[in-house]
Amino acid sequence: MNSKPITRLLTVLVIPAVIAGFSLNVYAGSSLLDEKLNQCQMAFDKAHSGELSQAEAGKARLKHMELMREILADLNKRNAAVDTASGEVLSQQEILDNLRLMGRLLEMLAINHHGTTTEWSYLY
């Protein structure tokens, strides 16, 4: 009979600790992604500043692309870890953050690969 109060006490202590730990992991993952996105943005801005030599701009562009791949890999891991079979879902804030992050990466990618001339013809 004494096991019920102990079980209840453990439940009351363990469940909030697990929830808090999960929240911290999600927040920590988000802050790491934010930090990588800031580094990616700085490398992108540096590559497109027009103040660097062609070689230095190329290095900055490579760094930018490397960070983009890392961010997307981290984002994919985080989203794939959601176990929808057990009813787990992303929060509205997480979904919004994902969309903002992907939108910013797509914007940088589109600018990075924008050609200087249009290459089209009615003959194709």
Summary of the structure (lengths in Angstrom):
residues: 124
radius of gyration: 22.3
end to end distance: 83.0
largest distance: 86.5
contacts: 270
relative contact order: 0.10
helix: 77%
strand: 0%
